[in-house]
């Protein structure tokens, strides 16, 4: 929750093992969707000029230069209630992140 309030960058590992650092350029509320252009799955293309063997029909060729977009859905958990001290601490975090 603190990272979401401070808009800290998100570090994640993709399914193909790449490490990404995603800027959190705005407050991350629950249900926020962030689109990261060209960081999704590879786009599969078939080359009709290639001679295909029987087993080749099952495996499309991959154009590794192109990727789809990566969509990240944030599920940030916020407490249902806060004590006075917790509210003051969150207010100080928010004021620090604005500086």
Secondary structure, DSSP 8 states (H G I E B T S, - for coil): -HHHHHT--EEEE-TTS-EEEE---S---TT-EEEETT-SSEEE---TTS---GGGGGS--EEEEEE--EEEE------S---HHHHHHHHHHHHHHH-
